[in-house]
Amino acid sequence: MQYEKVYVGMYIFMSADGEVKPAELVWTDGSRYAITKVTDRRIAPPAHVGGSMTVRFAVEINGRERVVYFEKFSKRWFVEKRVT
């Protein structure tokens, strides 16, 4: 199975103590998806597309677990999209 890196927009929540949490994902066509829960946050490389270390967030969108990544060096968010 192959994957590609797709950069997405992200609305974030920043707490008073500086903690950043993704709050809403904006897909490339402008569709918006609310992130209802962050279940895990860790420093880790992407699972399928390779690259440098990222901040990996396991999140819940529409009742399903998804993974979004934040690249610290480029300050961009992305997801790994399965290529059929």
N, CA, C and O atoms as CSV, one atom per row, in Angstrom:
chain,resi,resn,atom,element,x,y,z
A,1,MET,N,N,0.850,-1.175,0.000
A,1,MET,CA,C,0.000,0.000,0.000
A,1,MET,C,C,0.898,1.242,0.000
A,1,MET,O,O,1.892,1.297,0.724
A,2,GLN,N,N,0.543,2.220,-0.806
A,2,GLN,CA,C,1.344,3.427,-0.895
A,2,GLN,C,C,0.581,4.615,-0.310
A,2,GLN,O,O,-0.649,4.663,-0.314
A,3,TYR,N,N,1.358,5.561,0.187
A,3,TYR,CA,C,0.796,6.756,0.798
A,3,TYR,C,C,1.506,7.981,0.240
A,3,TYR,O,O,2.646,7.914,-0.219
A,4,GLU,N,N,0.788,9.109,0.296
A,4,GLU,CA,C,1.403,10.380,-0.063
A,4,GLU,C,C,1.150,11.385,1.055
A,4,GLU,O,O,0.170,11.290,1.794
A,5,LYS,N,N,2.052,12.340,1.157
A,5,LYS,CA,C,1.926,13.394,2.161
A,5,LYS,C,C,1.033,14.484,1.582
A,5,LYS,O,O,1.299,14.999,0.497
A,6,VAL,N,N,-0.028,14.834,2.308
A,6,VAL,CA,C,-0.934,15.897,1.882
A,6,VAL,C,C,-0.931,16.980,2.960
A,6,VAL,O,O,-1.346,16.747,4.096
A,7,TYR,N,N,-0.455,18.167,2.583
A,7,TYR,CA,C,-0.461,19.280,3.530
A,7,TYR,C,C,-1.877,19.821,3.662
A,7,TYR,O,O,-2.588,19.975,2.669
A,8,VAL,N,N,-2.276,20.104,4.883
A,8,VAL,CA,C,-3.626,20.572,5.189
A,8,VAL,C,C,-3.555,21.817,6.058
A,8,VAL,O,O,-2.536,22.101,6.689
A,9,GLY,N,N,-4.662,22.553,6.076
A,9,GLY,CA,C,-4.782,23.666,6.999
A,9,GLY,C,C,-5.207,23.130,8.360
A,9,GLY,O,O,-5.804,22.058,8.454
A,10,MET,N,N,-4.900,23.871,9.401
A,10,MET,CA,C,-5.266,23.424,10.740
A,10,MET,C,C,-5.565,24.628,11.620
A,10,MET,O,O,-4.750,25.543,11.737
A,11,TYR,N,N,-6.738,24.618,12.235
A,11,TYR,CA,C,-7.027,25.564,13.303
A,11,TYR,C,C,-6.537,24.904,14.569
A,11,TYR,O,O,-6.787,23.722,14.804
A,12,ILE,N,N,-5.837,25.672,15.385
A,12,ILE,CA,C,-5.286,25.094,16.616
A,12,ILE,C,C,-5.815,25.842,17.829
A,12,ILE,O,O,-6.267,26.984,17.742
A,13,PHE,N,N,-5.742,25.155,18.965
A,13,PHE,CA,C,-6.055,25.769,20.249
A,13,PHE,C,C,-4.741,25.857,21.010
A,13,PHE,O,O,-4.025,24.864,21.138
A,14,MET,N,N,-4.422,27.047,21.515
A,14,MET,CA,C,-3.237,27.207,22.340
A,14,MET,C,C,-3.678,27.627,23.728
A,14,MET,O,O,-4.323,28.660,23.907
A,15,SER,N,N,-3.319,26.805,24.714
A,15,SER,CA,C,-3.712,27.089,26.094
A,15,SER,C,C,-2.856,28.223,26.654
A,15,SER,O,O,-1.874,28.637,26.037
A,16,ALA,N,N,-3.237,28.713,27.816
A,16,ALA,CA,C,-2.511,29.800,28.466
A,16,ALA,C,C,-1.069,29.403,28.792
A,16,ALA,O,O,-0.186,30.257,28.868
A,17,ASP,N,N,-0.841,28.104,28.984
A,17,ASP,CA,C,0.530,27.664,29.290
A,17,ASP,C,C,1.314,27.264,28.037
A,17,ASP,O,O,2.413,26.720,28.148
A,18,GLY,N,N,0.759,27.529,26.840
A,18,GLY,CA,C,1.481,27.311,25.593
A,18,GLY,C,C,1.294,25.957,24.948
A,18,GLY,O,O,1.935,25.667,23.937
A,19,GLU,N,N,0.434,25.119,25.502
A,19,GLU,CA,C,0.182,23.810,24.903
A,19,GLU,C,C,-0.660,23.977,23.636
A,19,GLU,O,O,-1.678,24.669,23.642
A,20,VAL,N,N,-0.219,23.329,22.547
A,20,VAL,CA,C,-0.903,23.426,21.260
A,20,VAL,C,C,-1.669,22.136,20.995
A,20,VAL,O,O,-1.126,21.041,21.139
A,21,LYS,N,N,-2.939,22.276,20.605
A,21,LYS,CA,C,-3.763,21.123,20.230
A,21,LYS,C,C,-4.475,21.438,18.916
A,21,LYS,O,O,-5.012,22.534,18.751
A,22,PRO,N,N,-4.482,20.485,17.979
A,22,PRO,CA,C,-5.255,20.702,16.758
A,22,PRO,C,C,-6.749,20.703,17.090
A,22,PRO,O,O,-7.216,19.881,17.878
A,23,ALA,N,N,-7.494,21.631,16.485
A,23,ALA,CA,C,-8.923,21.752,16.784
A,23,ALA,C,C,-9.813,21.507,15.567
A,23,ALA,O,O,-10.927,21.000,15.703
A,24,GLU,N,N,-9.327,21.864,14.386
A,24,GLU,CA,C,-10.121,21.672,13.180
A,24,GLU,C,C,-9.188,21.538,11.975
A,24,GLU,O,O,-8.299,22.364,11.766
A,25,LEU,N,N,-9.408,20.483,11.189
A,25,LEU,CA,C,-8.614,20.224,9.999
A,25,LEU,C,C,-9.322,20.811,8.790
A,25,LEU,O,O,-10.535,20.664,8.644
A,26,VAL,N,N,-8.564,21.478,7.920
A,26,VAL,CA,C,-9.114,22.047,6.688
A,26,VAL,C,C,-8.469,21.306,5.519
A,26,VAL,O,O,-7.270,21.438,5.274
A,27,TRP,N,N,-9.276,20.526,4.800
A,27,TRP,CA,C,-8.779,19.724,3.680
A,27,TRP,C,C,-8.446,20.635,2.503
A,27,TRP,O,O,-8.810,21.810,2.508
A,28,THR,N,N,-7.769,20.111,1.511
A,28,THR,CA,C,-7.301,20.902,0.370
A,28,THR,C,C,-8.433,21.533,-0.434
A,28,THR,O,O,-8.218,22.541,-1.107
A,29,ASP,N,N,-9.634,20.958,-0.378
A,29,ASP,CA,C,-10.779,21.536,-1.105
A,29,ASP,C,C,-11.571,22.531,-0.255
A,29,ASP,O,O,-12.599,23.047,-0.694
A,30,GLY,N,N,-11.088,22.799,0.964
A,30,GLY,CA,C,-11.761,23.744,1.852
A,30,GLY,C,C,-12.709,23.111,2.846
A,30,GLY,O,O,-13.223,23.801,3.726
A,31,SER,N,N,-12.960,21.795,2.729
A,31,SER,CA,C,-13.827,21.104,3.696
A,31,SER,C,C,-13.187,21.165,5.075
A,31,SER,O,O,-11.969,21.048,5.215
A,32,ARG,N,N,-14.024,21.348,6.088
A,32,ARG,CA,C,-13.527,21.480,7.466
A,32,ARG,C,C,-14.048,20.331,8.314
A,32,ARG,O,O,-15.209,19.938,8.202
A,33,TYR,N,N,-13.180,19.799,9.160
A,33,TYR,CA,C,-13.511,18.660,10.006
A,33,TYR,C,C,-13.096,18.959,11.442
A,33,TYR,O,O,-11.918,19.178,11.724
A,34,ALA,N,N,-14.071,18.965,12.345
A,34,ALA,CA,C,-13.796,19.239,13.754
A,34,ALA,C,C,-13.058,18.064,14.385
A,34,ALA,O,O,-13.417,16.905,14.177
A,35,ILE,N,N,-12.042,18.374,15.145
A,35,ILE,CA,C,-11.312,17.373,15.909
A,35,ILE,C,C,-11.912,17.384,17.309
A,35,ILE,O,O,-11.766,18.356,18.051
A,36,THR,N,N,-12.584,16.302,17.658
A,36,THR,CA,C,-13.308,16.274,18.923
A,36,THR,C,C,-12.453,15.817,20.092
A,36,THR,O,O,-12.795,16.066,21.248
A,37,LYS,N,N,-11.341,15.148,19.798
A,37,LYS,CA,C,-10.518,14.629,20.877
A,37,LYS,C,C,-9.099,14.367,20.374
A,37,LYS,O,O,-8.908,13.884,19.258
A,38,VAL,N,N,-8.113,14.688,21.200
A,38,VAL,CA,C,-6.730,14.312,20.947
A,38,VAL,C,C,-6.423,13.165,21.898
A,38,VAL,O,O,-6.443,13.345,23.116
A,39,THR,N,N,-6.138,11.980,21.347
A,39,THR,CA,C,-5.928,10.803,22.189
A,39,THR,C,C,-4.456,10.510,22.454
A,39,THR,O,O,-4.131,9.772,23.384
A,40,ASP,N,N,-3.556,11.083,21.642
A,40,ASP,CA,C,-2.127,10.849,21.845
A,40,ASP,C,C,-1.336,11.950,21.164
A,40,ASP,O,O,-1.738,12.474,20.126
A,41,ARG,N,N,-0.209,12.291,21.761
A,41,ARG,CA,C,0.712,13.279,21.196
A,41,ARG,C,C,2.104,12.791,21.493
A,41,ARG,O,O,2.436,12.515,22.646
A,42,ARG,N,N,2.945,12.677,20.443
A,42,ARG,CA,C,4.320,12.231,20.661
A,42,ARG,C,C,5.225,12.693,19.522
A,42,ARG,O,O,4.753,13.003,18.428
A,43,ILE,N,N,6.509,12.733,19.788
A,43,ILE,CA,C,7.492,13.016,18.761
A,43,ILE,C,C,7.764,11.695,18.054
A,43,ILE,O,O,8.176,10.722,18.685
A,44,ALA,N,N,7.532,11.661,16.740
A,44,ALA,CA,C,7.696,10.416,15.982
A,44,ALA,C,C,7.777,10.728,14.498
A,44,ALA,O,O,7.232,11.735,14.045
A,45,PRO,N,N,8.455,9.872,13.734
A,45,PRO,CA,C,8.471,10.070,12.288
A,45,PRO,C,C,7.132,9.638,11.697
A,45,PRO,O,O,6.401,8.874,12.327
A,46,PRO,N,N,6.801,10.112,10.504
A,46,PRO,CA,C,5.576,9.655,9.846
A,46,PRO,C,C,5.616,8.141,9.643
A,46,PRO,O,O,6.684,7.571,9.417
A,47,ALA,N,N,4.478,7.504,9.721
A,47,ALA,CA,C,4.402,6.048,9.633
A,47,ALA,C,C,4.701,5.519,8.241
A,47,ALA,O,O,5.279,4.441,8.108
A,48,HIS,N,N,4.316,6.262,7.184
A,48,HIS,CA,C,4.399,5.718,5.831
A,48,HIS,C,C,5.196,6.546,4.833
A,48,HIS,O,O,5.756,5.982,3.894
A,49,VAL,N,N,5.268,7.846,4.999
A,49,VAL,CA,C,5.873,8.684,3.961
A,49,VAL,C,C,7.317,9.076,4.251
A,49,VAL,O,O,7.941,9.768,3.447
A,50,GLY,N,N,7.851,8.645,5.380
A,50,GLY,CA,C,9.232,8.975,5.708
A,50,GLY,C,C,9.392,10.448,6.022
A,50,GLY,O,O,8.421,11.204,6.060
A,51,GLY,N,N,10.620,10.835,6.245
A,51,GLY,CA,C,10.887,12.233,6.542
A,51,GLY,C,C,11.456,12.402,7.922
A,51,GLY,O,O,11.780,11.431,8.606
A,52,SER,N,N,11.575,13.642,8.323
A,52,SER,CA,C,12.179,13.962,9.606
A,52,SER,C,C,11.178,13.761,10.747
A,52,SER,O,O,10.005,13.460,10.526
A,53,MET,N,N,11.667,13.934,11.943
A,53,MET,CA,C,10.812,13.793,13.113
A,53,MET,C,C,9.718,14.857,13.096
A,53,MET,O,O,9.941,16.004,12.709
A,54,THR,N,N,8.551,14.444,13.521
A,54,THR,CA,C,7.385,15.314,13.549
A,54,THR,C,C,6.716,15.175,14.910
A,54,THR,O,O,7.100,14.334,15.723
A,55,VAL,N,N,5.716,16.008,15.144
A,55,VAL,CA,C,4.835,15.804,16.288
A,55,VAL,C,C,3.627,15.066,15.730
A,55,VAL,O,O,2.921,15.575,14.859
A,56,ARG,N,N,3.396,13.860,16.242
A,56,ARG,CA,C,2.317,12.993,15.764
A,56,ARG,C,C,1.150,13.108,16.727
A,56,ARG,O,O,1.301,12.877,17.927
A,57,PHE,N,N,-0.019,13.469,16.199
A,57,PHE,CA,C,-1.227,13.578,17.001
A,57,PHE,C,C,-2.217,12.507,16.545
A,57,PHE,O,O,-2.586,12.463,15.371
A,58,ALA,N,N,-2.641,11.658,17.451
A,58,ALA,CA,C,-3.769,10.756,17.189
A,58,ALA,C,C,-5.008,11.533,17.622
A,58,ALA,O,O,-5.103,11.975,18.766
A,59,VAL,N,N,-5.952,11.694,16.702
A,59,VAL,CA,C,-7.126,12.528,16.967
A,59,VAL,C,C,-8.393,11.781,16.587
A,59,VAL,O,O,-8.356,10.768,15.889
A,60,GLU,N,N,-9.500,12.301,17.059
A,60,GLU,CA,C,-10.807,11.751,16.693
A,60,GLU,C,C,-11.543,12.772,15.830
A,60,GLU,O,O,-11.748,13.916,16.235
A,61,ILE,N,N,-11.944,12.327,14.615
A,61,ILE,CA,C,-12.718,13.151,13.688
A,61,ILE,C,C,-13.926,12.332,13.262
A,61,ILE,O,O,-13.776,11.220,12.755
A,62,ASN,N,N,-15.112,12.867,13.461
A,62,ASN,CA,C,-16.363,12.155,13.119
A,62,ASN,C,C,-16.403,10.754,13.728
A,62,ASN,O,O,-16.857,9.810,13.083
A,63,GLY,N,N,-15.931,10.619,14.959
A,63,GLY,CA,C,-15.985,9.339,15.664
A,63,GLY,C,C,-14.930,8.324,15.247
A,63,GLY,O,O,-14.938,7.194,15.735
A,64,ARG,N,N,-14.014,8.710,14.347
A,64,ARG,CA,C,-12.984,7.781,13.876
A,64,ARG,C,C,-11.598,8.312,14.222
A,64,ARG,O,O,-11.346,9.515,14.151
A,65,GLU,N,N,-10.708,7.404,14.595
A,65,GLU,CA,C,-9.351,7.830,14.916
A,65,GLU,C,C,-8.560,8.084,13.639
A,65,GLU,O,O,-8.574,7.282,12.706
A,66,ARG,N,N,-7.883,9.201,13.625
A,66,ARG,CA,C,-7.026,9.614,12.509
A,66,ARG,C,C,-5.695,10.088,13.081
A,66,ARG,O,O,-5.571,10.314,14.285
A,67,VAL,N,N,-4.710,10.235,12.213
A,67,VAL,CA,C,-3.407,10.733,12.641
A,67,VAL,C,C,-3.059,11.952,11.801
A,67,VAL,O,O,-3.161,11.922,10.575
A,68,VAL,N,N,-2.648,13.022,12.466
A,68,VAL,CA,C,-2.161,14.225,11.794
A,68,VAL,C,C,-0.769,14.522,12.330
A,68,VAL,O,O,-0.443,14.195,13.471
A,69,TYR,N,N,0.035,15.139,11.495
A,69,TYR,CA,C,1.427,15.412,11.849
A,69,TYR,C,C,1.715,16.899,11.724
A,69,TYR,O,O,1.145,17.598,10.886
A,70,PHE,N,N,2.630,17.365,12.594
A,70,PHE,CA,C,3.113,18.745,12.520
A,70,PHE,C,C,4.613,18.694,12.296
A,70,PHE,O,O,5.353,18.129,13.101
A,71,GLU,N,N,5.063,19.296,11.181
A,71,GLU,CA,C,6.491,19.394,10.891
A,71,GLU,C,C,7.026,20.649,11.564
A,71,GLU,O,O,6.617,21.761,11.229
A,72,LYS,N,N,7.930,20.476,12.504
A,72,LYS,CA,C,8.461,21.630,13.221
A,72,LYS,C,C,9.310,22.531,12.323
A,72,LYS,O,O,9.255,23.755,12.447
A,73,PHE,N,N,10.097,21.934,11.418
A,73,PHE,CA,C,11.007,22.747,10.605
A,73,PHE,C,C,10.262,23.622,9.590
A,73,PHE,O,O,10.694,24.741,9.312
A,74,SER,N,N,9.156,23.129,9.037
A,74,SER,CA,C,8.403,23.917,8.054
A,74,SER,C,C,7.178,24.590,8.656
A,74,SER,O,O,6.557,25.452,8.034
A,75,LYS,N,N,6.838,24.180,9.885
A,75,LYS,CA,C,5.656,24.702,10.579
A,75,LYS,C,C,4.374,24.432,9.785
A,75,LYS,O,O,3.494,25.288,9.692
A,76,ARG,N,N,4.287,23.217,9.211
A,76,ARG,CA,C,3.125,22.825,8.404
A,76,ARG,C,C,2.537,21.527,8.937
A,76,ARG,O,O,3.242,20.690,9.502
A,77,TRP,N,N,1.220,21.376,8.744
A,77,TRP,CA,C,0.490,20.182,9.135
A,77,TRP,C,C,0.261,19.308,7.909
A,77,TRP,O,O,0.074,19.823,6.806
A,78,PHE,N,N,0.275,17.971,8.096
A,78,PHE,CA,C,-0.033,17.069,6.989
A,78,PHE,C,C,-0.666,15.782,7.494
A,78,PHE,O,O,-0.615,15.453,8.679
A,79,VAL,N,N,-1.259,15.075,6.556
A,79,VAL,CA,C,-1.797,13.740,6.805
A,79,VAL,C,C,-1.185,12.805,5.764
A,79,VAL,O,O,-0.690,13.246,4.726
A,80,GLU,N,N,-1.229,11.516,6.061
A,80,GLU,CA,C,-0.781,10.515,5.102
A,80,GLU,C,C,-2.022,9.969,4.412
A,80,GLU,O,O,-2.871,9.341,5.045
A,81,LYS,N,N,-2.118,10.212,3.113
A,81,LYS,CA,C,-3.282,9.782,2.337
A,81,LYS,C,C,-2.928,8.511,1.564
A,81,LYS,O,O,-1.911,8.444,0.874
A,82,ARG,N,N,-3.784,7.521,1.696
A,82,ARG,CA,C,-3.576,6.269,0.954
A,82,ARG,C,C,-3.802,6.508,-0.532
A,82,ARG,O,O,-4.803,7.104,-0.929
A,83,VAL,N,N,-2.869,6.042,-1.346
A,83,VAL,CA,C,-2.959,6.175,-2.809
A,83,VAL,C,C,-3.458,4.859,-3.353
A,83,VAL,O,O,-2.884,3.811,-3.059
A,84,THR,N,N,-4.531,4.894,-4.153
A,84,THR,CA,C,-5.094,3.648,-4.694
A,84,THR,C,C,-4.627,3.399,-6.098
A,84,THR,O,O,-5.004,2.396,-6.705
